[in-house]
Amino acid sequence: MSPEIALLNNYLIVGAILFGLGLIGFMSRRNMIVMFLAAEMMLQGVSLSLVAWSRFRNDFGGQMLVIFIIAVAACEAAIALGLVTTLFQRSGRLDIADWHALREANQPAFVDEPISEETSTEEPLPTLARAGVAPQVPPVKTDYRPNV
């Protein structure tokens, strides 16, 4: 494999990872700020891939498109700031489900399904002690070591 193809491959992998992380963040979060940051991450992943292809083909078309993507991202950030401040003033929270109150009259209301809490019979997970407080360990665990 030539160094140029290896470099292109590495850039495309990093771009795909950025896009995938942004997509996961956008789909799994309901906070508007996190959703807009995830959308920015997706745009940066696409931009990195375009620059990589542009360098590989010795063409400036991809780099010119990245400049437009950066301009669109700046406009998106300005609009997102307006939306976030409007939603926070209106409801006091940044949950995306609050925007459903602004739906059209013929649209059904959004109903958020509650998550059922599962009861487990397993023993609880261990927790860390608070900072500066020594954890309470039974002396059997400190005095007797079966595998020495």
N, C-alpha and C positions, 0 to 999 in steps of 0.2 A: 504494500500500500504506500503510495507516495505521500510525502509530508503535507502537500496541499489538501489531499482528500482526508487525511487524518485530522488536520486542523478544522476542515469543514465539518467532519463528523463530530468532533468535540463541541464545536459551537452549536450545532443543531441539537445535540443531546442536552446541553445546558438550556437552550431556548425552549425545548420541549418540557424540561423539568419546570422551568419558570411558568410556562403556560399551564401545565398540569396543576401545579400548586395554586396558581391563581384561580383556576376553575374549581378546584376542591374548596378553596376558601370562599368563593362566591356562592357556591351551592349549599354549603353547610352552615353559613352564618346568617343571622338575621339583623345584626347591627349594621346600620347604613355606612358608617365610616369604614368598617372592615370590608364591606362589600365593594366600596369604591376603591379601596387599596388593592383588593384582589383583582379588580378589573384593570387597574394600572399595572399589576404584575403580569397579567395576560398580555397587555399591550407591549410590555418590555420584552417578553419572550418572543413575540412575533417580530419585534424590531431587531432583536439579536439574530434571529434566523434570516431576516432580509439582508442585514449587513453581511452575514456570512456568505450567503449566496451571491451577493453583489461582489464581494472580494474574490470569490472563487471564479466568477465569470468575467472579472475585470470590466464591470459595467457599473455606472453610477446610478442606475435606475432604482435599485433597492435602497441606496443611501438617501436618495431624494424622497422616496416614499417614507422613510423613517423620519425625516424632517417634518413631513405632514402629520405623521402619527404623533410626534411630540407636540405639535401645535394642537391637535385634537385632544390630547391628554391634558394640556393646559386648560383648554376650554371646558373639558369635563370636570376638572378640579374646581373651576370657578362655579359651574352649575351645581356641583355636588355640595359646595360650601353653602350656597343659597338654599338648597333643599334640606340640608342637615339643620341649619339654623331655623328654617321655617317649621320643620317637624318638631324640633325641640321646644320652640316657643309654643306650639299648638298643644303638644301632649306631655312634655316634660320627660320623654324617653326617646330613644333612637331605634325603637323596634320597627322593622319594615312592615309589620302587620298593621301598624297604625295608619298607613296610607290607604288601606282598604275602606276607610270611612269616606274617602273622596271618590268612590266609584260612581258609575252612572246609575241612574234609577232602576234600570231593567236588569242589573247584574245582581246575582245572589250574594249574600253576605259571606265573608270569610269566617270559617269556623276552625279554630285551631284544636287539633285533637290532643288530649292530654296523654302524657306518657305514663303507662302503667308501671308502678313500682313493683319490682319482683322481690320477693322475700327469699333470702338464701339461708340455708342451714349451715353454711360453712362458717368457720371462725373468722372474726373480723381481721382485716388487714392490719399489719403493724403500723404505728404512727411514730413520727419523730418527736423527740422531746423538745420543749421550748428552748430557745437559745439561753445559755447560761445555767440551765438546770440539768444536772446529771440524771440520765435515765435510770429508772429502777429496774435492775436486773437481778433475778433470783441468784443467791450465792451458789446454787447447784450448777448453774451454767458457767460461772467463773472459776469455781474451785475444782471441778471435775471435768477433765477433757478426755473423752474416750479414744480419740485418734491423735496420738502424739508421736 
